[in-house]
Amino acid sequence: MNILIVDDEKLIREVIKEYLLLENFNVYEAENGENAIEIFKKNNIDLVIMDIMMPKMDGYTACKEIKKIKDVPFIMLSARSEEYDKLIGFDLGIDDYVTKPFSPKELVARVKAITKRNNKEANTIILSGIKIDDLAHEVYVDDKQIELTPKEYDLLKYLIENKNIALSRENLLSNIWGYDFYGDDRTVDTHIKTLRAHLGKYRDLIKTVRGMGYKIEYKEKI
């Protein structure tokens, strides 16, 4: 994971960098907002730790510009602890606000917490009232966990990931059961039937494509 530290005080950058390296993070450094934007454009940065009060370009302005490029997590650093300053940051979409002086260990803990939360969100698939937690390998319908067999789980996930695309039975057999599977089309039909039963009121999201196979049909609400 690549982290960009932005602070005009070299000592602060060095201390934060030392603790992040101990946790096996890759670290980039910038001494002001303009420098931070240049580095961000040239590298795949996953999280930014940025001071607010800096020369040339302050942290708030740099944060706005960086988020136009890519929406990454932000931790803002400041010697000011006023509520107004924090609210400005949160309005910009920052994830955390740390007041100086701070404990480097606590800062790293906050970085790890944000990373863990974002990884979980990235591995969560939601469609209407159906939620798939791919890290835990769990499925929820209206926040109630349902028990699926491994193949039912894989089938549901594949259908949702390819929503609004008609998938042939052959396609489903190949991608869920594998090319060396010796069963026939009825295997897919049987699993679709049980999957619909598990989904309850959302069973009709799985549409039968006559003479071909199945698809999840879902239009996002505007």
C-alpha positions as CSV (number, residue, x, y, z in Angstrom):
1,M,0.0,0.0,0.0
2,N,1.4,3.4,-1.0
3,I,1.0,6.3,1.4
4,L,1.8,9.9,0.7
5,I,2.9,12.1,3.7
6,V,2.5,15.8,3.1
7,D,4.0,18.2,5.7
8,D,6.4,21.2,5.5
9,E,8.2,20.0,8.6
10,K,10.8,17.4,7.6
11,L,11.1,16.0,11.1
12,I,7.4,15.2,11.2
13,R,7.6,13.5,7.8
14,E,10.6,11.4,8.9
15,V,9.0,10.2,12.1
16,I,5.7,9.2,10.4
17,K,7.6,7.5,7.6
18,E,9.7,5.5,10.1
19,Y,6.6,4.1,11.8
20,L,4.9,3.4,8.5
21,L,7.9,1.5,7.1
22,L,7.9,-0.7,10.2
23,E,4.3,-1.8,9.2
24,N,5.5,-2.5,5.6
25,F,3.8,0.4,3.9
26,N,5.4,2.1,0.9
27,V,5.9,5.8,1.7
28,Y,6.2,9.0,-0.5
29,E,6.9,12.4,0.8
30,A,5.9,16.0,-0.2
31,E,6.7,19.3,1.6
32,N,3.7,21.3,0.3
33,G,0.4,20.9,-1.4
34,E,1.7,21.7,-4.9
35,N,4.5,19.1,-4.6
36,A,1.9,16.6,-3.2
37,I,-0.3,16.9,-6.3
38,E,2.7,16.4,-8.6
39,I,3.7,13.2,-6.7
40,F,0.1,12.0,-6.6
41,K,-0.3,12.3,-10.4
42,K,2.8,10.2,-11.0
43,N,2.2,7.4,-8.5
44,N,-0.5,5.1,-7.4
45,I,-1.2,6.5,-4.0
46,D,-3.7,4.7,-1.8
47,L,-3.9,7.0,1.2
48,V,-2.8,10.6,2.0
49,I,-1.6,12.0,5.4
50,M,-1.6,15.8,5.0
51,D,-0.9,18.8,7.2
52,I,-3.3,21.7,6.8
53,M,-1.1,24.7,7.3
54,M,1.6,24.7,4.6
55,P,3.3,27.2,2.3
56,K,2.3,27.6,-1.4
57,M,-0.8,25.6,-1.1
58,D,-2.7,24.6,2.1
59,G,-3.9,21.1,2.9
60,Y,-7.6,21.8,2.3
61,T,-6.9,23.1,-1.3
62,A,-4.5,20.3,-2.0
63,C,-7.1,17.8,-0.8
64,K,-9.8,19.2,-3.1
65,E,-7.4,19.0,-6.1
66,I,-6.3,15.5,-5.3
67,K,-9.8,14.2,-4.9
68,K,-10.6,15.5,-8.4
69,I,-7.9,13.1,-9.6
70,K,-8.8,10.1,-7.5
71,D,-10.9,9.7,-4.4
72,V,-8.5,8.2,-1.8
73,P,-8.7,8.2,2.0
74,F,-7.3,11.3,3.8
75,I,-6.0,11.9,7.3
76,M,-5.5,15.6,8.0
77,L,-3.0,16.8,10.5
78,S,-3.3,20.2,12.3
79,A,-2.0,22.1,15.3
80,R,-5.6,23.6,15.5
81,S,-8.3,21.6,17.3
82,E,-11.2,23.9,16.7
83,E,-14.5,22.2,15.6
84,Y,-14.8,24.6,12.6
85,D,-11.5,23.3,11.2
86,K,-12.6,19.7,11.6
87,L,-15.9,20.3,9.9
88,I,-14.2,21.9,6.9
89,G,-12.1,18.7,6.6
90,F,-15.1,16.4,6.9
91,D,-17.0,18.4,4.4
92,L,-14.2,17.7,1.9
93,G,-14.6,14.0,2.5
94,I,-11.6,13.3,4.7
95,D,-11.6,10.1,6.8
96,D,-9.8,11.3,10.0
97,Y,-8.5,14.4,11.7
98,V,-5.4,14.2,14.0
99,T,-4.4,17.1,16.2
100,K,-0.7,17.9,16.7
101,P,1.2,16.9,18.7
102,F,0.2,13.3,18.2
103,S,1.4,9.8,18.9
104,P,3.0,8.2,15.7
105,K,1.7,4.8,16.9
106,E,-1.8,6.1,17.2
107,L,-1.6,7.6,13.7
108,V,-0.4,4.3,12.3
109,A,-3.3,2.6,14.1
110,R,-5.7,5.0,12.4
111,V,-4.1,4.3,9.0
112,K,-4.6,0.6,9.5
113,A,-8.2,1.0,10.6
114,I,-9.0,3.0,7.5
115,T,-7.2,0.5,5.3
116,K,-9.1,-2.4,6.9
117,R,-12.5,-0.6,6.5
118,N,-11.8,0.3,2.9
119,N,-10.7,-3.3,2.1
120,K,-13.9,-4.6,3.6
121,E,-16.1,-2.1,1.6
122,A,-14.2,-3.1,-1.6
123,N,-15.1,-6.7,-1.0
124,T,-18.8,-6.1,-0.3
125,I,-21.2,-6.5,-3.1
126,I,-24.7,-5.0,-2.7
127,L,-27.7,-5.3,-5.0
128,S,-31.0,-4.1,-3.7
129,G,-31.6,-6.0,-0.4
130,I,-28.9,-8.6,-1.2
131,K,-25.4,-8.1,0.3
132,I,-22.4,-10.4,-0.3
133,D,-19.5,-10.1,2.1
134,D,-16.8,-11.7,0.0
135,L,-14.2,-11.6,2.8
136,A,-16.4,-13.5,5.2
137,H,-18.0,-15.5,2.4
138,E,-21.5,-14.6,3.8
139,V,-24.7,-13.5,2.1
140,Y,-27.4,-11.4,3.7
141,V,-31.0,-10.7,2.5
142,D,-32.4,-7.6,4.2
143,D,-29.6,-7.9,6.8
144,K,-30.5,-11.4,7.7
145,Q,-27.8,-14.0,6.9
146,I,-28.8,-16.9,4.6
147,E,-27.0,-20.2,4.3
148,L,-25.9,-21.1,0.8
149,T,-23.8,-24.0,-0.5
150,P,-20.4,-23.1,-2.0
151,K,-21.8,-23.4,-5.5
152,E,-25.0,-21.4,-4.7
153,Y,-22.7,-18.7,-3.3
154,D,-20.5,-18.7,-6.4
155,L,-23.5,-18.7,-8.7
156,L,-25.2,-15.8,-7.0
157,K,-22.0,-13.8,-6.9
158,Y,-21.3,-14.4,-10.6
159,L,-24.8,-13.5,-11.6
160,I,-24.7,-10.2,-9.7
161,E,-21.2,-9.3,-11.0
162,N,-22.7,-9.8,-14.5
163,K,-26.1,-8.2,-13.8
164,N,-28.2,-7.4,-16.8
165,I,-26.1,-9.8,-19.0
166,A,-27.8,-12.9,-20.3
167,L,-25.6,-15.9,-19.3
168,S,-26.0,-19.2,-21.1
169,R,-26.1,-22.4,-19.1
170,E,-22.9,-23.4,-20.7
171,N,-21.3,-20.2,-19.5
172,L,-22.5,-20.8,-16.0
173,L,-21.3,-24.4,-16.0
174,S,-17.9,-23.4,-17.2
175,N,-17.4,-20.5,-14.8
176,I,-19.0,-22.0,-11.7
177,W,-18.4,-25.8,-12.0
178,G,-15.4,-25.7,-14.3
179,Y,-14.6,-26.9,-17.8
180,D,-14.1,-30.5,-16.6
181,F,-17.5,-30.8,-15.0
182,Y,-19.5,-33.8,-16.4
183,G,-23.0,-32.8,-15.4
184,D,-25.6,-31.3,-17.6
185,D,-27.8,-28.2,-17.9
186,R,-30.2,-29.4,-15.2
187,T,-27.5,-28.8,-12.6
188,V,-27.7,-25.1,-13.3
189,D,-31.5,-25.2,-13.3
190,T,-31.6,-27.0,-10.0
191,H,-29.2,-24.5,-8.3
192,I,-31.2,-21.5,-9.7
193,K,-34.4,-22.9,-8.3
194,T,-32.9,-23.3,-4.8
195,L,-31.1,-19.9,-5.0
196,R,-34.4,-18.2,-5.8
197,A,-36.0,-19.9,-2.8
198,H,-33.2,-18.5,-0.6
199,L,-33.7,-15.0,-1.9
200,G,-37.3,-14.8,-0.9
201,K,-38.9,-11.5,-2.2
202,Y,-35.9,-10.9,-4.4
203,R,-36.2,-14.2,-6.2
204,D,-37.6,-12.4,-9.3
205,L,-34.3,-10.6,-9.8
206,I,-33.1,-13.8,-11.4
207,K,-34.8,-13.9,-14.8
208,T,-35.0,-16.9,-17.1
209,V,-33.7,-16.2,-20.6
210,R,-35.8,-18.6,-22.7
211,G,-33.8,-21.1,-24.7
212,M,-30.5,-19.8,-23.3
213,G,-30.0,-19.4,-19.5
214,Y,-30.4,-16.8,-16.8
215,K,-29.6,-13.2,-15.8
216,I,-29.9,-10.9,-12.9
217,E,-32.1,-8.0,-14.1
218,Y,-31.7,-4.9,-12.0
219,K,-31.9,-1.2,-12.9
220,E,-30.3,1.3,-10.5
221,K,-32.8,3.8,-9.0
222,I,-32.0,7.4,-9.8
